[in-house]
């Protein structure tokens, strides 16, 4: 499998893990804890792992950008789209309250939008290279 194939697989895994983690965070809600320093929001008991998974997924964004978010080829982003679609299914199976519906709308927009944006940027870049309108360092 070439690097584009690995990028698609990485995008799929990232989107599923991040979607599952954020769905758990939305499901768990917020337990307000009051102490001498003020109020703080904490994950309820049993929902901390969702937060950990979401944070680990966010920390893996730089390599994701390097392997999936490419302007030379938009096809590796289809793995991200499939993962976002799976995450959308996970989110909608968890509930249909306002928080879940907002998260589902964001996941649907990312699943559809990322490949189209990258395809458009790639087409613009290719068109600019064909017409010779790219700047080259001298």
Backbone as a printed PyTorch tensor [residue, N CA C, xyz], in Angstrom:
tensor([[[  0.8500,  -1.1740,   0.0000],
         [  0.0000,   0.0000,   0.0000],
         [  0.8920,   1.2320,   0.0000]],

        [[  0.5760,   2.1750,  -0.8500],
         [  1.3970,   3.3760,  -0.9330],
         [  1.0080,   4.3750,   0.1560]],

        [[  1.6880,   5.5030,   0.1970],
         [  1.4330,   6.4760,   1.2510],
         [  0.0250,   7.0580,   1.1660]],

        [[ -0.5280,   7.1380,  -0.0450],
         [ -1.8940,   7.6370,  -0.1730],
         [ -2.8850,   6.6620,   0.4510]],

        [[ -2.6460,   5.3750,   0.2830],
         [ -3.5020,   4.3610,   0.9080],
         [ -3.4200,   4.4040,   2.4190]],

        [[ -2.1990,   4.5540,   2.9390],
         [ -2.0340,   4.6870,   4.3870],
         [ -2.6950,   5.9680,   4.8880]],

        [[ -2.6060,   7.0280,   4.0960],
         [ -3.2550,   8.2850,   4.4820],
         [ -4.7640,   8.1340,   4.5650]],

        [[ -5.3450,   7.4000,   3.6140],
         [ -6.7910,   7.1710,   3.6420],
         [ -7.1840,   6.3480,   4.8640]],

        [[ -6.4020,   5.3170,   5.1830],
         [ -6.6750,   4.5010,   6.3630],
         [ -6.5230,   5.3210,   7.6390]],

        [[ -5.5050,   6.1700,   7.6770],
         [ -5.2860,   7.0340,   8.8360],
         [ -6.4340,   8.0230,   9.0030]],

        [[ -6.9080,   8.5870,   7.9090],
         [ -8.0440,   9.5070,   7.9700],
         [ -9.2920,   8.8120,   8.4750]],

        [[ -9.5170,   7.5800,   8.0360],
         [-10.6650,   6.8070,   8.4940],
         [-10.5860,   6.5720,   9.9920]],

        [[ -9.4380,   6.1000,  10.4710],
         [ -9.2690,   5.8210,  11.9030],
         [ -9.3910,   7.0900,  12.7390]],

        [[ -8.8070,   8.1890,  12.2560],
         [ -8.8930,   9.4570,  12.9730],
         [-10.3370,   9.9090,  13.1170]],

        [[-11.0800,   9.8980,  12.0220],
         [-12.4510,  10.4000,  12.0530],
         [-13.3330,   9.5430,  12.9460]],

        [[-13.1680,   8.2240,  12.8980],
         [-13.9730,   7.3490,  13.7480],
         [-13.6220,   7.5670,  15.2190]],

        [[-12.3360,   7.6110,  15.5430],
         [-11.9260,   7.7960,  16.9420],
         [-12.3750,   9.1510,  17.4770]],

        [[-12.1610,  10.2030,  16.7020],
         [-12.5500,  11.5340,  17.1580],
         [-14.0720,  11.6470,  17.2890]],

        [[-14.7980,  11.1200,  16.3090],
         [-16.2630,  11.1600,  16.3790],
         [-16.8050,  10.3830,  17.5570]],

        [[-16.2400,   9.2010,  17.8180],
         [-16.6770,   8.4000,  18.9540],
         [-16.3710,   9.1190,  20.2620]],

        [[-15.1810,   9.6970,  20.3610],
         [-14.8010,  10.4090,  21.5810],
         [-15.6830,  11.6120,  21.8490]],

        [[-15.9300,  12.4120,  20.8370],
         [-16.7570,  13.6090,  21.0260],
         [-18.2070,  13.2210,  21.2940]],

        [[-18.6790,  12.1430,  20.6730],
         [-20.0290,  11.6650,  20.9630],
         [-20.1480,  11.2780,  22.4340]],

        [[-19.1370,  10.6160,  22.9760],
         [-19.1490,  10.2700,  24.4000],
         [-19.1010,  11.4880,  25.2960]],

        [[-18.3410,  12.5040,  24.8750],
         [-18.2820,  13.7370,  25.6580],
         [-19.6450,  14.4220,  25.6630]],

        [[-20.3040,  14.4540,  24.5160],
         [-21.6390,  15.0670,  24.4360],
         [-22.6350,  14.2570,  25.2590]],

        [[-22.5360,  12.9340,  25.1990],
         [-23.4480,  12.0820,  25.9480],
         [-23.2530,  12.2400,  27.4570]],

        [[-21.9930,  12.3300,  27.8680],
         [-21.7080,  12.4450,  29.2920],
         [-22.1010,  13.7870,  29.8770]],

        [[-22.0000,  14.8080,  29.0920],
         [-22.3460,  16.1370,  29.5970],
         [-21.2550,  16.6850,  30.4980]],

        [[-21.6620,  17.4570,  31.4510],
         [-20.7160,  18.1570,  32.3090],
         [-21.1700,  18.0740,  33.7530]],

        [[-20.2880,  17.6460,  34.6330],
         [-20.5320,  17.7120,  36.0750],
         [-19.8040,  18.9380,  36.6030]],

        [[-20.5630,  19.8760,  37.1230],
         [-19.9420,  21.0860,  37.6630],
         [-19.4300,  20.8090,  39.0560]],

        [[-18.1570,  21.1200,  39.2660],
         [-17.4980,  20.9190,  40.5520],
         [-17.1340,  22.2970,  41.0860]],

        [[-17.5510,  22.5710,  42.3110],
         [-17.2920,  23.8690,  42.9280],
         [-16.2820,  23.6870,  44.0530]],

        [[-15.2500,  24.5180,  44.0280],
         [-14.2650,  24.5020,  45.1080],
         [-13.8380,  25.9350,  45.3830]],

        [[-12.7480,  26.0970,  46.1220],
         [-12.3110,  27.4450,  46.5040],
         [-11.8290,  28.2740,  45.3110]],

        [[-11.4290,  27.6150,  44.2140],
         [-10.9620,  28.3450,  43.0400],
         [-12.1000,  28.7200,  42.0970]],

        [[-13.2740,  28.2170,  42.3290],
         [-14.4150,  28.5230,  41.4770],
         [-15.0510,  27.2500,  40.9510]],

        [[-15.7470,  27.3780,  39.8530],
         [-16.4570,  26.2420,  39.2610],
         [-15.6320,  25.6640,  38.1100]],

        [[-15.7240,  24.3520,  37.9480],
         [-15.0290,  23.6710,  36.8580],
         [-15.9210,  22.5700,  36.3140]],

        [[-15.8070,  22.3360,  35.0480],
         [-16.5690,  21.2800,  34.3820],
         [-15.6920,  20.0330,  34.3010]],

        [[-16.2110,  18.9220,  34.7740],
         [-15.4930,  17.6540,  34.6990],
         [-16.3610,  16.6180,  34.0240]],

        [[-15.7100,  15.6370,  33.4280],
         [-16.4490,  14.5320,  32.8260],
         [-17.0420,  13.6740,  33.9350]],

        [[-18.2840,  13.2420,  33.7890],
         [-18.8790,  12.3750,  34.8070],
         [-18.1390,  11.0470,  34.8820]],

        [[-18.3580,  10.3270,  35.9650],
         [-17.7210,   9.0220,  36.1260],
         [-18.0840,   8.1130,  34.9610]],

        [[-17.0790,   7.4740,  34.4050],
         [-17.2740,   6.5570,  33.2930],
         [-17.1360,   7.1990,  31.9230]],

        [[-17.0460,   8.5050,  31.8520],
         [-16.9560,   9.1890,  30.5670],
         [-15.5860,   9.8160,  30.3190]],

        [[-14.6430,   9.6240,  31.2020],
         [-13.3190,  10.2010,  31.0390],
         [-12.5630,   9.6450,  29.8420]],

        [[-12.7780,   8.3690,  29.5180],
         [-12.0740,   7.7650,  28.3880],
         [-12.4600,   8.4050,  27.0700]],

        [[-13.6910,   8.8650,  26.9690],
         [-14.1050,   9.5400,  25.7400],
         [-13.2860,  10.8170,  25.5350]],

        [[-13.0690,  11.5310,  26.6180],
         [-12.2730,  12.7460,  26.5480],
         [-10.8320,  12.4190,  26.1560]],

        [[-10.2830,  11.3720,  26.7380],
         [ -8.9100,  10.9660,  26.4150],
         [ -8.7910,  10.6070,  24.9320]],

        [[ -9.7450,   9.8530,  24.4080],
         [ -9.7020,   9.4640,  22.9950],
         [ -9.8070,  10.6930,  22.0950]],

        [[-10.6950,  11.6240,  22.4400],
         [-10.8470,  12.8410,  21.6210],
         [ -9.5710,  13.6760,  21.6430]],

        [[ -8.9240,  13.7850,  22.7990],
         [ -7.6940,  14.5780,  22.9040],
         [ -6.5550,  13.9090,  22.1320]],

        [[ -6.4300,  12.5980,  22.2350],
         [ -5.3830,  11.8840,  21.4860],
         [ -5.6130,  12.0510,  19.9840]],

        [[ -6.8690,  12.0000,  19.5580],
         [ -7.1670,  12.2060,  18.1410],
         [ -6.7840,  13.6220,  17.7030]],

        [[ -7.0730,  14.6080,  18.5310],
         [ -6.7030,  15.9910,  18.1820],
         [ -5.1910,  16.1450,  18.1120]],

        [[ -4.4710,  15.4760,  19.0100],
         [ -3.0130,  15.5590,  18.9920],
         [ -2.4110,  14.8820,  17.7580]],

        [[ -3.1770,  14.0190,  17.1090],
         [ -2.6780,  13.3670,  15.8960],
         [ -3.0230,  14.1490,  14.6400]],

        [[ -3.5220,  15.3600,  14.7660],
         [ -3.8720,  16.1740,  13.5950],
         [ -2.6860,  16.5410,  12.7000]],

        [[ -1.5060,  16.9150,  13.2240],
         [ -0.4030,  17.2570,  12.3110],
         [ -0.0280,  16.1370,  11.3320]],

        [[  0.1420,  14.8860,  11.7880],
         [  0.4230,  13.8450,  10.7860],
         [ -0.7560,  13.6230,   9.8480]],

        [[ -1.9770,  13.8260,  10.3320],
         [ -3.1430,  13.6870,   9.4640],
         [ -3.0810,  14.7020,   8.3370]],

        [[ -2.7430,  15.9220,   8.6800],
         [ -2.6260,  16.9460,   7.6520],
         [ -1.5470,  16.6160,   6.6420]],

        [[ -0.4870,  15.9820,   7.0850],
         [  0.6270,  15.6390,   6.2000],
         [  0.2540,  14.5110,   5.2420]],

        [[ -0.5710,  13.5540,   5.6910],
         [ -0.8560,  12.3820,   4.8680],
         [ -2.1910,  12.4410,   4.1370]],

        [[ -3.1570,  13.1980,   4.6590],
         [ -4.5000,  13.1730,   4.0840],
         [ -4.8600,  14.4820,   3.4070]],

        [[ -4.6050,  15.5920,   4.0640],
         [ -4.9950,  16.8900,   3.5310],
         [ -3.9310,  17.3030,   2.5150]],

        [[ -4.1150,  16.8340,   1.3020],
         [ -3.1400,  17.0510,   0.2350],
         [ -3.7950,  17.8440,  -0.8710]],

        [[ -3.0390,  18.7150,  -1.4800],
         [ -3.5850,  19.4530,  -2.6160],
         [ -3.2100,  18.8050,  -3.9430]],

        [[ -2.2850,  17.8540,  -3.9210],
         [ -1.9180,  17.1970,  -5.1750],
         [ -2.8690,  16.0550,  -5.5170]],

        [[ -3.5470,  15.4830,  -4.5210],
         [ -4.4860,  14.4000,  -4.7670],
         [ -5.5250,  14.4060,  -3.6540]],

        [[ -6.7690,  14.5050,  -4.0040],
         [ -7.8350,  14.5890,  -3.0270],
         [ -8.3360,  13.2170,  -2.5870]],

        [[ -7.9740,  12.1530,  -3.2640],
         [ -8.5340,  10.8300,  -2.9810],
         [ -8.2070,  10.2720,  -1.6010]],

        [[ -7.0410,  10.5460,  -0.9930],
         [ -6.8370,  10.0480,   0.3700],
         [ -7.8450,  10.6090,   1.3720]],

        [[ -8.4370,  11.7480,   1.0690],
         [ -9.4120,  12.3130,   1.9980],
         [-10.7160,  11.5280,   2.0150]],

        [[-10.9080,  10.6120,   1.0680],
         [-12.1180,   9.7920,   1.0910],
         [-12.1340,   8.8610,   2.3030]],

        [[-10.9600,   8.4660,   2.7810],
         [-10.9050,   7.6890,   4.0210],
         [-11.4470,   8.4940,   5.1850]],

        [[-11.0890,   9.7640,   5.2370],
         [-11.6310,  10.6620,   6.2630],
         [-13.1420,  10.7670,   6.1260]],

        [[-13.6290,  10.8450,   4.8880],
         [-15.0730,  10.9540,   4.6590],
         [-15.8120,   9.7060,   5.1300]],

        [[-15.2620,   8.5420,   4.8440],
         [-15.8850,   7.2990,   5.2980],
         [-15.8760,   7.2470,   6.8220]],

        [[-14.7620,   7.6370,   7.4360],
         [-14.6970,   7.6630,   8.8940],
         [-15.6820,   8.6420,   9.4960]],

        [[-15.8470,   9.8050,   8.8720],
         [-16.8190,  10.7810,   9.3610],
         [-18.2380,  10.2490,   9.2060]],

        [[-18.5020,   9.4870,   8.1420],
         [-19.8260,   8.8850,   7.9650],
         [-20.0930,   7.8280,   9.0410]],

        [[-19.0740,   7.0390,   9.3830],
         [-19.2180,   6.0680,  10.4660],
         [-19.4470,   6.7980,  11.7850]],

        [[-18.6870,   7.8620,  12.0270],
         [-18.8730,   8.6520,  13.2430],
         [-20.2640,   9.2760,  13.2910]],

        [[-20.7800,   9.6710,  12.1400],
         [-22.1400,  10.2060,  12.0590],
         [-23.1460,   9.1480,  12.4990]],

        [[-22.9590,   7.9210,  12.0550],
         [-23.8300,   6.8250,  12.4940],
         [-23.7310,   6.5750,  13.9840]],

        [[-22.5120,   6.6340,  14.5210],
         [-22.3240,   6.4530,  15.9700],
         [-23.0380,   7.5650,  16.7300]],

        [[-22.9030,   8.7840,  16.2460],
         [-23.5130,   9.9260,  16.9210],
         [-25.0330,   9.8190,  16.9160]],

        [[-25.6000,   9.5110,  15.7580],
         [-27.0610,   9.4450,  15.6760],
         [-27.6300,   8.2360,  16.4070]],

        [[-26.8260,   7.1820,  16.5810],
         [-27.3080,   6.0350,  17.3430],
         [-27.2780,   6.3120,  18.8460]],

        [[-26.5100,   7.3000,  19.2650],
         [-26.4240,   7.6430,  20.6910],
         [-27.6080,   8.4780,  21.1510]],

        [[-28.1850,   9.2480,  20.2650],
         [-29.3280,  10.0700,  20.6440],
         [-29.6100,  11.1320,  19.6080]],

        [[-30.7310,  11.8110,  19.8000],
         [-31.1140,  12.8560,  18.8550],
         [-31.4500,  14.1580,  19.5880]],

        [[-30.7540,  14.4090,  20.6630],
         [-30.9320,  15.6890,  21.3380],
         [-30.1900,  16.7660,  20.5610]],

        [[-30.3020,  17.9980,  20.9950],
         [-29.6970,  19.1190,  20.2760],
         [-28.1850,  18.9480,  20.1120]],

        [[-27.4870,  18.5480,  21.1590],
         [-26.0360,  18.3700,  21.0830],
         [-25.6330,  17.3230,  20.0600]],

        [[-26.3570,  16.1980,  20.0350],
         [-26.0540,  15.1490,  19.0690],
         [-26.3480,  15.6010,  17.6430]],

        [[-27.4290,  16.3370,  17.4540],
         [-27.7670,  16.7990,  16.1060],
         [-26.7650,  17.8270,  15.5930]],

        [[-26.2730,  18.6950,  16.4670],
         [-25.2450,  19.6580,  16.0650],
         [-23.9670,  18.9170,  15.6800]],

        [[-23.5630,  17.9590,  16.4980],
         [-22.3690,  17.1670,  16.1950],
         [-22.5500,  16.3880,  14.8980]],

        [[-23.7260,  15.8210,  14.6740],
         [-23.9970,  15.0790,  13.4430],
         [-23.9280,  15.9970,  12.2220]],

        [[-24.4260,  17.2160,  12.3560],
         [-24.3570,  18.1630,  11.2350],
         [-22.9100,  18.5180,  10.9150]],

        [[-22.0860,  18.7060,  11.9290],
         [-20.6710,  19.0140,  11.7040],
         [-19.9670,  17.8330,  11.0390]],

        [[-20.2560,  16.6230,  11.5150],
         [-19.6390,  15.4340,  10.9130],
         [-20.0650,  15.2570,   9.4570]],

        [[-21.3390,  15.4990,   9.1650],
         [-21.8110,  15.3850,   7.7780],
         [-21.1550,  16.4320,   6.8920]],

        [[-21.0260,  17.6450,   7.4090],
         [-20.3890,  18.7100,   6.6220],
         [-18.9280,  18.3760,   6.3430]],

        [[-18.2250,  17.8350,   7.3190],
         [-16.8220,  17.4590,   7.1060],
         [-16.7060,  16.2840,   6.1450]],

        [[-17.6030,  15.3040,   6.2680],
         [-17.5500,  14.1340,   5.3900],
         [-17.7280,  14.5220,   3.9350]],

        [[-18.5930,  15.4810,   3.6780],
         [-18.8460,  15.8990,   2.3070],
         [-17.8820,  17.0060,   1.8820]],

        [[-17.5850,  17.9200,   2.7930],
         [-16.8400,  19.1200,   2.4370],
         [-15.3590,  18.9340,   2.2000]],

        [[-14.6970,  18.1100,   2.9940],
         [-13.2370,  17.9800,   2.8790],
         [-12.8040,  17.5200,   1.4920]],

        [[-13.3810,  16.4440,   0.9260],
         [-12.9380,  16.0530,  -0.4210],
         [-13.2410,  17.1100,  -1.4790]],

        [[-14.3970,  17.7770,  -1.3760],
         [-14.7220,  18.8060,  -2.3670],
         [-13.7790,  19.9930,  -2.2870]],

        [[-13.4350,  20.4040,  -1.0850],
         [-12.5020,  21.5210,  -0.9380],
         [-11.1360,  21.1430,  -1.4920]],

        [[-10.6500,  19.9580,  -1.1430],
         [ -9.3370,  19.5300,  -1.6360],
         [ -9.3440,  19.3200,  -3.1450]],

        [[-10.4430,  18.8200,  -3.6910],
         [-10.5600,  18.6650,  -5.1280],
         [-10.5210,  20.0310,  -5.8150]],

        [[-11.2410,  20.9920,  -5.2540],
         [-11.2420,  22.3420,  -5.8290],
         [ -9.8830,  23.0000,  -5.7600]],

        [[ -9.1980,  22.8650,  -4.6300],
         [ -7.8560,  23.4380,  -4.5000],
         [ -6.8900,  22.7610,  -5.4630]],

        [[ -7.0030,  21.4350,  -5.5940],
         [ -6.1370,  20.7160,  -6.5160],
         [ -6.3890,  21.1060,  -7.9560]],

        [[ -7.6660,  21.2930,  -8.3220],
         [ -7.9870,  21.7170,  -9.6990],
         [ -7.4430,  23.1120,  -9.9760]],

        [[ -7.5850,  24.0070,  -9.0180],
         [ -7.0740,  25.3630,  -9.1880],
         [ -5.5590,  25.3450,  -9.3300]],

        [[ -4.9140,  24.5350,  -8.5180],
         [ -3.4550,  24.4410,  -8.5810],
         [ -2.9980,  23.8500,  -9.9120]],

        [[ -3.6680,  22.8040, -10.3640],
         [ -3.3190,  22.1850, -11.6380],
         [ -3.5430,  23.1550, -12.7840]],

        [[ -4.6480,  23.8690, -12.7470],
         [ -4.9450,  24.8500, -13.7910],
         [ -3.8890,  25.9470, -13.8110]],

        [[ -3.4620,  26.3810, -12.6300],
         [ -2.4350,  27.4210, -12.5580],
         [ -1.0940,  26.9090, -13.0940]],

        [[ -0.7680,  25.6550, -12.8290],
         [  0.4830,  25.0990, -13.3400],
         [  0.4400,  24.9430, -14.8550]],

        [[ -0.7170,  24.6000, -15.4010],
         [ -0.8280,  24.4300, -16.8590],
         [ -0.7130,  25.7670, -17.5790]],

        [[ -1.2240,  26.8180, -16.9680],
         [ -1.1550,  28.1370, -17.6150],
         [  0.1260,  28.8610, -17.2730]],

        [[  0.9410,  28.3030, -16.4130],
         [  2.2110,  28.9370, -16.0700],
         [  2.0700,  30.1050, -15.1140]],

        [[  1.0340,  30.0960, -14.2960],
         [  0.8010,  31.2080, -13.3770],
         [  1.2460,  30.8920, -11.9610]],

        [[  2.1920,  30.0400, -11.8080],
         [  2.7160,  29.7580, -10.4790],
         [  4.0050,  30.5170, -10.2910]],

        [[  4.2390,  30.9260,  -9.0850],
         [  5.4830,  31.6410,  -8.8110],
         [  6.5430,  30.6440,  -8.4050]],

        [[  7.7030,  30.7710,  -8.9650],
         [  8.8180,  29.9100,  -8.6200],
         [  9.9060,  30.7780,  -8.0040]],

        [[ 10.5360,  30.2780,  -6.9560],
         [ 11.6040,  31.0640,  -6.3360],
         [ 12.7940,  31.2040,  -7.2780]],

        [[ 13.3930,  32.3590,  -7.2830],
         [ 14.5490,  32.5910,  -8.1550],
         [ 15.8210,  32.6330,  -7.3760]]])
